[in-house]
């Protein structure tokens, strides 16, 4: 079964992402190991409307890779306005 790899703290990963300049929120954050020592992460990262999306994306990948040895990141960049115009799905 997939789960957060031993030794990784999702709260710390979230805090690291939130510490990147331009990031305002993080959601749908998932971290797991596909094999021993091969950690992957997916996340939605909300950025300020004025932020450079490519620069924020690069900074988030660098921060997460360096701090947590996560070798593959799939990140969806979103602007705050996106959530104002798209209704949240009901679960």
Backbone as XML, in Angstrom:
<?xml version="1.0"?>
<chain id="A" units="angstrom">
  <residue number="1" name="UNK">
    <atom name="N" x="0.830" y="-1.182" z="0.000"/>
    <atom name="CA" x="0.000" y="0.000" z="0.000"/>
    <atom name="C" x="0.875" y="1.247" z="0.000"/>
  </residue>
  <residue number="2" name="UNK">
    <atom name="N" x="0.407" y="2.258" z="-0.703"/>
    <atom name="CA" x="1.146" y="3.503" z="-0.738"/>
    <atom name="C" x="0.874" y="4.303" z="0.530"/>
  </residue>
  <residue number="3" name="UNK">
    <atom name="N" x="1.877" y="5.010" z="0.984"/>
    <atom name="CA" x="1.734" y="5.869" z="2.139"/>
    <atom name="C" x="2.920" y="6.801" z="2.201"/>
  </residue>
  <residue number="4" name="UNK">
    <atom name="N" x="2.869" y="7.734" z="3.130"/>
    <atom name="CA" x="3.975" y="8.673" z="3.293"/>
    <atom name="C" x="5.199" y="7.877" z="3.731"/>
  </residue>
  <residue number="5" name="UNK">
    <atom name="N" x="6.310" y="8.051" z="3.028"/>
    <atom name="CA" x="7.524" y="7.312" z="3.392"/>
    <atom name="C" x="7.974" y="7.642" z="4.811"/>
  </residue>
  <residue number="6" name="UNK">
    <atom name="N" x="8.493" y="6.638" z="5.482"/>
    <atom name="CA" x="9.004" y="6.803" z="6.836"/>
    <atom name="C" x="10.055" y="7.921" z="6.840"/>
  </residue>
  <residue number="7" name="UNK">
    <atom name="N" x="9.943" y="8.805" z="7.819"/>
    <atom name="CA" x="10.911" y="9.884" z="7.955"/>
    <atom name="C" x="10.512" y="11.180" z="7.262"/>
  </residue>
  <residue number="8" name="UNK">
    <atom name="N" x="9.441" y="11.158" z="6.476"/>
    <atom name="CA" x="8.970" y="12.385" z="5.836"/>
    <atom name="C" x="7.754" y="12.914" z="6.590"/>
  </residue>
  <residue number="9" name="UNK">
    <atom name="N" x="7.734" y="14.229" z="6.796"/>
    <atom name="CA" x="6.669" y="14.891" z="7.531"/>
    <atom name="C" x="5.912" y="15.788" z="6.559"/>
  </residue>
  <residue number="10" name="UNK">
    <atom name="N" x="4.674" y="15.427" z="6.248"/>
    <atom name="CA" x="3.873" y="16.179" z="5.288"/>
    <atom name="C" x="3.663" y="17.620" z="5.754"/>
  </residue>
  <residue number="11" name="UNK">
    <atom name="N" x="3.502" y="17.823" z="7.049"/>
    <atom name="CA" x="3.334" y="19.173" z="7.580"/>
    <atom name="C" x="4.582" y="20.015" z="7.311"/>
  </residue>
  <residue number="12" name="UNK">
    <atom name="N" x="5.752" y="19.430" z="7.464"/>
    <atom name="CA" x="7.003" y="20.143" z="7.188"/>
    <atom name="C" x="7.151" y="20.431" z="5.701"/>
  </residue>
  <residue number="13" name="UNK">
    <atom name="N" x="6.727" y="19.504" z="4.856"/>
    <atom name="CA" x="6.774" y="19.722" z="3.408"/>
    <atom name="C" x="5.845" y="20.873" z="3.041"/>
  </residue>
  <residue number="14" name="UNK">
    <atom name="N" x="4.648" y="20.869" z="3.592"/>
    <atom name="CA" x="3.698" y="21.953" z="3.336"/>
    <atom name="C" x="4.280" y="23.293" z="3.780"/>
  </residue>
  <residue number="15" name="UNK">
    <atom name="N" x="4.884" y="23.335" z="4.963"/>
    <atom name="CA" x="5.479" y="24.579" z="5.468"/>
    <atom name="C" x="6.603" y="25.060" z="4.560"/>
  </residue>
  <residue number="16" name="UNK">
    <atom name="N" x="7.379" y="24.138" z="4.022"/>
    <atom name="CA" x="8.455" y="24.506" z="3.107"/>
    <atom name="C" x="7.893" y="25.130" z="1.840"/>
  </residue>
  <residue number="17" name="UNK">
    <atom name="N" x="6.843" y="24.542" z="1.308"/>
    <atom name="CA" x="6.210" y="25.095" z="0.102"/>
    <atom name="C" x="5.628" y="26.472" z="0.397"/>
  </residue>
  <residue number="18" name="UNK">
    <atom name="N" x="4.951" y="26.610" z="1.531"/>
    <atom name="CA" x="4.365" y="27.898" z="1.904"/>
    <atom name="C" x="5.431" y="28.970" z="2.128"/>
  </residue>
  <residue number="19" name="UNK">
    <atom name="N" x="6.657" y="28.552" z="2.416"/>
    <atom name="CA" x="7.752" y="29.482" z="2.625"/>
    <atom name="C" x="8.349" y="30.042" z="1.343"/>
  </residue>
  <residue number="20" name="UNK">
    <atom name="N" x="7.937" y="29.503" z="0.204"/>
    <atom name="CA" x="8.448" y="29.993" z="-1.081"/>
    <atom name="C" x="7.745" y="31.307" z="-1.421"/>
  </residue>
  <residue number="21" name="UNK">
    <atom name="N" x="8.532" y="32.308" z="-1.801"/>
    <atom name="CA" x="7.975" y="33.620" z="-2.142"/>
    <atom name="C" x="6.963" y="33.481" z="-3.278"/>
  </residue>
  <residue number="22" name="UNK">
    <atom name="N" x="5.787" y="34.041" z="-3.067"/>
    <atom name="CA" x="4.727" y="34.004" z="-4.070"/>
    <atom name="C" x="3.653" y="32.982" z="-3.786"/>
  </residue>
  <residue number="23" name="UNK">
    <atom name="N" x="3.931" y="32.003" z="-2.924"/>
    <atom name="CA" x="2.955" y="30.957" z="-2.604"/>
    <atom name="C" x="2.014" y="31.457" z="-1.512"/>
  </residue>
  <residue number="24" name="UNK">
    <atom name="N" x="0.708" y="31.271" z="-1.722"/>
    <atom name="CA" x="-0.282" y="31.681" z="-0.726"/>
    <atom name="C" x="-1.029" y="30.514" z="-0.093"/>
  </residue>
  <residue number="25" name="UNK">
    <atom name="N" x="-1.008" y="29.353" z="-0.760"/>
    <atom name="CA" x="-1.733" y="28.199" z="-0.213"/>
    <atom name="C" x="-1.234" y="26.923" z="-0.885"/>
  </residue>
  <residue number="26" name="UNK">
    <atom name="N" x="-1.452" y="25.818" z="-0.205"/>
    <atom name="CA" x="-1.117" y="24.487" z="-0.717"/>
    <atom name="C" x="-2.285" y="23.571" z="-0.394"/>
  </residue>
  <residue number="27" name="UNK">
    <atom name="N" x="-2.697" y="22.748" z="-1.358"/>
    <atom name="CA" x="-3.732" y="21.757" z="-1.071"/>
    <atom name="C" x="-3.497" y="20.534" z="-1.949"/>
  </residue>
  <residue number="28" name="UNK">
    <atom name="N" x="-4.225" y="19.488" z="-1.656"/>
    <atom name="CA" x="-4.079" y="18.207" z="-2.364"/>
    <atom name="C" x="-2.622" y="17.748" z="-2.405"/>
  </residue>
  <residue number="29" name="UNK">
    <atom name="N" x="-1.950" y="17.869" z="-1.276"/>
    <atom name="CA" x="-0.552" y="17.461" z="-1.152"/>
    <atom name="C" x="-0.482" y="15.977" z="-0.819"/>
  </residue>
  <residue number="30" name="UNK">
    <atom name="N" x="0.213" y="15.235" z="-1.672"/>
    <atom name="CA" x="0.367" y="13.795" z="-1.474"/>
    <atom name="C" x="1.831" y="13.423" z="-1.680"/>
  </residue>
  <residue number="31" name="UNK">
    <atom name="N" x="2.351" y="12.587" z="-0.799"/>
    <atom name="CA" x="3.736" y="12.132" z="-0.889"/>
    <atom name="C" x="3.741" y="10.622" z="-0.687"/>
  </residue>
  <residue number="32" name="UNK">
    <atom name="N" x="4.489" y="9.916" z="-1.535"/>
    <atom name="CA" x="4.595" y="8.474" z="-1.386"/>
    <atom name="C" x="5.899" y="7.987" z="-2.003"/>
  </residue>
  <residue number="33" name="UNK">
    <atom name="N" x="6.212" y="6.752" z="-1.743"/>
    <atom name="CA" x="7.414" y="6.125" z="-2.308"/>
    <atom name="C" x="6.979" y="5.142" z="-3.377"/>
  </residue>
  <residue number="34" name="UNK">
    <atom name="N" x="7.598" y="5.229" z="-4.560"/>
    <atom name="CA" x="7.299" y="4.263" z="-5.614"/>
    <atom name="C" x="8.220" y="3.069" z="-5.524"/>
  </residue>
  <residue number="35" name="UNK">
    <atom name="N" x="9.348" y="3.274" z="-4.851"/>
    <atom name="CA" x="10.273" y="2.194" z="-4.534"/>
    <atom name="C" x="11.171" y="2.688" z="-3.413"/>
  </residue>
  <residue number="36" name="UNK">
    <atom name="N" x="11.971" y="1.835" z="-2.879"/>
    <atom name="CA" x="12.853" y="2.227" z="-1.786"/>
    <atom name="C" x="13.757" y="3.381" z="-2.217"/>
  </residue>
  <residue number="37" name="UNK">
    <atom name="N" x="13.643" y="4.506" z="-1.512"/>
    <atom name="CA" x="14.488" y="5.651" z="-1.795"/>
    <atom name="C" x="14.034" y="6.511" z="-2.957"/>
  </residue>
  <residue number="38" name="UNK">
    <atom name="N" x="12.883" y="6.211" z="-3.549"/>
    <atom name="CA" x="12.372" y="7.001" z="-4.667"/>
    <atom name="C" x="11.033" y="7.621" z="-4.273"/>
  </residue>
  <residue number="39" name="UNK">
    <atom name="N" x="11.114" y="8.816" z="-3.692"/>
    <atom name="CA" x="9.926" y="9.497" z="-3.195"/>
    <atom name="C" x="9.375" y="10.439" z="-4.255"/>
  </residue>
  <residue number="40" name="UNK">
    <atom name="N" x="8.050" y="10.524" z="-4.314"/>
    <atom name="CA" x="7.380" y="11.403" z="-5.263"/>
    <atom name="C" x="6.324" y="12.230" z="-4.515"/>
  </residue>
  <residue number="41" name="UNK">
    <atom name="N" x="5.961" y="13.358" z="-5.141"/>
    <atom name="CA" x="5.001" y="14.254" z="-4.527"/>
    <atom name="C" x="4.116" y="14.871" z="-5.602"/>
  </residue>
  <residue number="42" name="UNK">
    <atom name="N" x="2.848" y="15.055" z="-5.270"/>
    <atom name="CA" x="1.949" y="15.848" z="-6.099"/>
    <atom name="C" x="1.309" y="16.883" z="-5.196"/>
  </residue>
  <residue number="43" name="UNK">
    <atom name="N" x="0.999" y="18.042" z="-5.772"/>
    <atom name="CA" x="0.385" y="19.096" z="-4.986"/>
    <atom name="C" x="-0.197" y="20.168" z="-5.885"/>
  </residue>
  <residue number="44" name="UNK">
    <atom name="N" x="-1.190" y="20.869" z="-5.364"/>
    <atom name="CA" x="-1.694" y="22.086" z="-5.980"/>
    <atom name="C" x="-1.116" y="23.238" z="-5.161"/>
  </residue>
  <residue number="45" name="UNK">
    <atom name="N" x="-0.504" y="24.195" z="-5.838"/>
    <atom name="CA" x="0.122" y="25.333" z="-5.177"/>
    <atom name="C" x="-0.535" y="26.607" z="-5.697"/>
  </residue>
  <residue number="46" name="UNK">
    <atom name="N" x="-1.133" y="27.359" z="-4.788"/>
    <atom name="CA" x="-1.794" y="28.607" z="-5.144"/>
    <atom name="C" x="-0.781" y="29.740" z="-4.988"/>
  </residue>
  <residue number="47" name="UNK">
    <atom name="N" x="-0.701" y="30.596" z="-6.022"/>
    <atom name="CA" x="0.265" y="31.687" z="-6.002"/>
    <atom name="C" x="-0.445" y="33.037" z="-6.134"/>
  </residue>
  <residue number="48" name="UNK">
    <atom name="N" x="0.262" y="34.094" z="-5.701"/>
    <atom name="CA" x="-0.260" y="35.460" z="-5.877"/>
    <atom name="C" x="-0.463" y="35.722" z="-7.356"/>
  </residue>
  <residue number="49" name="UNK">
    <atom name="N" x="-1.440" y="36.524" z="-7.670"/>
    <atom name="CA" x="-1.720" y="36.850" z="-9.063"/>
    <atom name="C" x="-0.524" y="37.511" z="-9.744"/>
  </residue>
  <residue number="50" name="UNK">
    <atom name="N" x="0.261" y="38.261" z="-8.997"/>
    <atom name="CA" x="1.404" y="38.963" z="-9.570"/>
    <atom name="C" x="2.673" y="38.112" z="-9.651"/>
  </residue>
  <residue number="51" name="UNK">
    <atom name="N" x="2.633" y="36.907" z="-9.097"/>
    <atom name="CA" x="3.831" y="36.060" z="-9.058"/>
    <atom name="C" x="4.134" y="35.449" z="-10.428"/>
  </residue>
  <residue number="52" name="UNK">
    <atom name="N" x="5.407" y="35.221" z="-10.678"/>
    <atom name="CA" x="5.871" y="34.541" z="-11.893"/>
    <atom name="C" x="5.711" y="33.038" z="-11.663"/>
  </residue>
  <residue number="53" name="UNK">
    <atom name="N" x="4.736" y="32.429" z="-12.318"/>
    <atom name="CA" x="4.424" y="31.019" z="-12.104"/>
    <atom name="C" x="5.588" y="30.084" z="-12.338"/>
  </residue>
  <residue number="54" name="UNK">
    <atom name="N" x="6.370" y="30.331" z="-13.393"/>
    <atom name="CA" x="7.519" y="29.463" z="-13.684"/>
    <atom name="C" x="8.582" y="29.569" z="-12.599"/>
  </residue>
  <residue number="55" name="UNK">
    <atom name="N" x="8.822" y="30.789" z="-12.117"/>
    <atom name="CA" x="9.826" y="30.988" z="-11.064"/>
    <atom name="C" x="9.381" y="30.337" z="-9.762"/>
  </residue>
  <residue number="56" name="UNK">
    <atom name="N" x="8.099" y="30.472" z="-9.429"/>
    <atom name="CA" x="7.582" y="29.850" z="-8.210"/>
    <atom name="C" x="7.656" y="28.329" z="-8.335"/>
  </residue>
  <residue number="57" name="UNK">
    <atom name="N" x="7.275" y="27.800" z="-9.468"/>
    <atom name="CA" x="7.341" y="26.353" z="-9.688"/>
    <atom name="C" x="8.759" y="25.840" z="-9.491"/>
  </residue>
  <residue number="58" name="UNK">
    <atom name="N" x="9.725" y="26.504" z="-10.100"/>
    <atom name="CA" x="11.129" y="26.088" z="-9.967"/>
    <atom name="C" x="11.586" y="26.168" z="-8.514"/>
  </residue>
  <residue number="59" name="UNK">
    <atom name="N" x="11.188" y="27.224" z="-7.811"/>
    <atom name="CA" x="11.589" y="27.388" z="-6.415"/>
    <atom name="C" x="10.969" y="26.318" z="-5.518"/>
  </residue>
  <residue number="60" name="UNK">
    <atom name="N" x="9.717" y="25.960" z="-5.775"/>
    <atom name="CA" x="9.057" y="24.919" z="-4.985"/>
    <atom name="C" x="9.745" y="23.569" z="-5.221"/>
  </residue>
  <residue number="61" name="UNK">
    <atom name="N" x="9.990" y="23.230" z="-6.469"/>
    <atom name="CA" x="10.658" y="21.954" z="-6.778"/>
    <atom name="C" x="12.030" y="21.907" z="-6.120"/>
  </residue>
  <residue number="62" name="UNK">
    <atom name="N" x="12.800" y="22.985" z="-6.240"/>
    <atom name="CA" x="14.126" y="23.022" z="-5.615"/>
    <atom name="C" x="14.038" y="22.866" z="-4.105"/>
  </residue>
  <residue number="63" name="UNK">
    <atom name="N" x="13.124" y="23.600" z="-3.474"/>
    <atom name="CA" x="13.000" y="23.567" z="-2.016"/>
    <atom name="C" x="12.626" y="22.176" z="-1.514"/>
  </residue>
  <residue number="64" name="UNK">
    <atom name="N" x="11.657" y="21.550" z="-2.166"/>
    <atom name="CA" x="11.187" y="20.224" z="-1.741"/>
    <atom name="C" x="12.255" y="19.157" z="-2.019"/>
  </residue>
  <residue number="65" name="UNK">
    <atom name="N" x="12.879" y="19.244" z="-3.176"/>
    <atom name="CA" x="13.910" y="18.262" z="-3.536"/>
    <atom name="C" x="15.088" y="18.337" z="-2.582"/>
  </residue>
  <residue number="66" name="UNK">
    <atom name="N" x="15.547" y="19.563" z="-2.301"/>
    <atom name="CA" x="16.709" y="19.740" z="-1.426"/>
    <atom name="C" x="16.425" y="19.330" z="0.011"/>
  </residue>
  <residue number="67" name="UNK">
    <atom name="N" x="15.276" y="19.734" z="0.527"/>
    <atom name="CA" x="14.981" y="19.507" z="1.940"/>
    <atom name="C" x="14.519" y="18.087" z="2.257"/>
  </residue>
  <residue number="68" name="UNK">
    <atom name="N" x="13.866" y="17.425" z="1.291"/>
    <atom name="CA" x="13.216" y="16.153" z="1.611"/>
    <atom name="C" x="13.603" y="14.994" z="0.699"/>
  </residue>
  <residue number="69" name="UNK">
    <atom name="N" x="14.540" y="15.229" z="-0.204"/>
    <atom name="CA" x="14.972" y="14.181" z="-1.133"/>
    <atom name="C" x="13.791" y="13.565" z="-1.885"/>
  </residue>
  <residue number="70" name="UNK">
    <atom name="N" x="12.898" y="14.439" z="-2.316"/>
    <atom name="CA" x="11.784" y="14.013" z="-3.156"/>
    <atom name="C" x="12.248" y="14.210" z="-4.592"/>
  </residue>
  <residue number="71" name="UNK">
    <atom name="N" x="12.327" y="13.127" z="-5.336"/>
    <atom name="CA" x="12.999" y="13.148" z="-6.633"/>
    <atom name="C" x="12.069" y="13.389" z="-7.821"/>
  </residue>
  <residue number="72" name="UNK">
    <atom name="N" x="10.787" y="13.376" z="-7.581"/>
    <atom name="CA" x="9.853" y="13.648" z="-8.673"/>
    <atom name="C" x="8.671" y="14.415" z="-8.103"/>
  </residue>
  <residue number="73" name="UNK">
    <atom name="N" x="8.435" y="15.618" z="-8.621"/>
    <atom name="CA" x="7.328" y="16.460" z="-8.162"/>
    <atom name="C" x="6.405" y="16.773" z="-9.331"/>
  </residue>
  <residue number="74" name="UNK">
    <atom name="N" x="5.122" y="16.593" z="-9.112"/>
    <atom name="CA" x="4.116" y="17.048" z="-10.061"/>
    <atom name="C" x="3.310" y="18.112" z="-9.334"/>
  </residue>
  <residue number="75" name="UNK">
    <atom name="N" x="3.406" y="19.337" z="-9.834"/>
    <atom name="CA" x="2.794" y="20.465" z="-9.136"/>
    <atom name="C" x="1.877" y="21.208" z="-10.089"/>
  </residue>
  <residue number="76" name="UNK">
    <atom name="N" x="0.656" y="21.429" z="-9.637"/>
    <atom name="CA" x="-0.291" y="22.238" z="-10.392"/>
    <atom name="C" x="-0.283" y="23.632" z="-9.791"/>
  </residue>
  <residue number="77" name="UNK">
    <atom name="N" x="0.109" y="24.618" z="-10.597"/>
    <atom name="CA" x="0.109" y="26.008" z="-10.164"/>
    <atom name="C" x="-1.272" y="26.598" z="-10.416"/>
  </residue>
  <residue number="78" name="UNK">
    <atom name="N" x="-1.807" y="27.258" z="-9.405"/>
    <atom name="CA" x="-3.115" y="27.896" z="-9.512"/>
    <atom name="C" x="-3.011" y="29.320" z="-8.997"/>
  </residue>
  <residue number="79" name="UNK">
    <atom name="N" x="-3.807" y="30.194" z="-9.538"/>
    <atom name="CA" x="-3.911" y="31.569" z="-9.044"/>
    <atom name="C" x="-5.157" y="31.654" z="-8.166"/>
  </residue>
  <residue number="80" name="UNK">
    <atom name="N" x="-5.152" y="32.577" z="-7.225"/>
    <atom name="CA" x="-6.280" y="32.712" z="-6.298"/>
    <atom name="C" x="-7.587" y="32.904" z="-7.048"/>
  </residue>
  <residue number="81" name="UNK">
    <atom name="N" x="-7.553" y="33.652" z="-8.139"/>
    <atom name="CA" x="-8.767" y="33.911" z="-8.912"/>
    <atom name="C" x="-9.382" y="32.634" z="-9.466"/>
  </residue>
  <residue number="82" name="UNK">
    <atom name="N" x="-8.568" y="31.619" z="-9.682"/>
    <atom name="CA" x="-9.075" y="30.343" z="-10.195"/>
    <atom name="C" x="-10.148" y="29.790" z="-9.267"/>
  </residue>
  <residue number="83" name="UNK">
    <atom name="N" x="-9.919" y="29.859" z="-7.972"/>
    <atom name="CA" x="-10.853" y="29.302" z="-7.001"/>
    <atom name="C" x="-12.103" y="30.159" z="-6.849"/>
  </residue>
  <residue number="84" name="UNK">
    <atom name="N" x="-12.008" y="31.406" z="-7.240"/>
    <atom name="CA" x="-13.187" y="32.273" z="-7.196"/>
    <atom name="C" x="-14.113" y="32.014" z="-8.368"/>
  </residue>
  <residue number="85" name="UNK">
    <atom name="N" x="-13.548" y="31.539" z="-9.499"/>
    <atom name="CA" x="-14.361" y="31.344" z="-10.700"/>
    <atom name="C" x="-14.803" y="29.895" z="-10.918"/>
  </residue>
  <residue number="86" name="UNK">
    <atom name="N" x="-14.137" y="28.963" z="-10.260"/>
    <atom name="CA" x="-14.472" y="27.552" z="-10.428"/>
    <atom name="C" x="-15.048" y="27.022" z="-9.129"/>
  </residue>
  <residue number="87" name="UNK">
    <atom name="N" x="-16.274" y="26.522" z="-9.145"/>
    <atom name="CA" x="-16.863" y="25.999" z="-7.908"/>
    <atom name="C" x="-16.114" y="24.762" z="-7.430"/>
  </residue>
  <residue number="88" name="UNK">
    <atom name="N" x="-16.034" y="24.628" z="-6.123"/>
    <atom name="CA" x="-15.394" y="23.444" z="-5.539"/>
    <atom name="C" x="-16.280" y="22.237" z="-5.765"/>
  </residue>
  <residue number="89" name="UNK">
    <atom name="N" x="-15.683" y="21.106" z="-6.137"/>
    <atom name="CA" x="-16.494" y="19.895" z="-6.294"/>
    <atom name="C" x="-17.003" y="19.411" z="-4.946"/>
  </residue>
  <residue number="90" name="UNK">
    <atom name="N" x="-18.199" y="18.897" z="-4.933"/>
    <atom name="CA" x="-18.719" y="18.336" z="-3.699"/>
    <atom name="C" x="-18.328" y="16.869" z="-3.622"/>
  </residue>
  <residue number="91" name="UNK">
    <atom name="N" x="-17.856" y="16.464" z="-2.472"/>
    <atom name="CA" x="-17.413" y="15.074" z="-2.290"/>
    <atom name="C" x="-18.335" y="14.352" z="-1.362"/>
  </residue>
</chain>
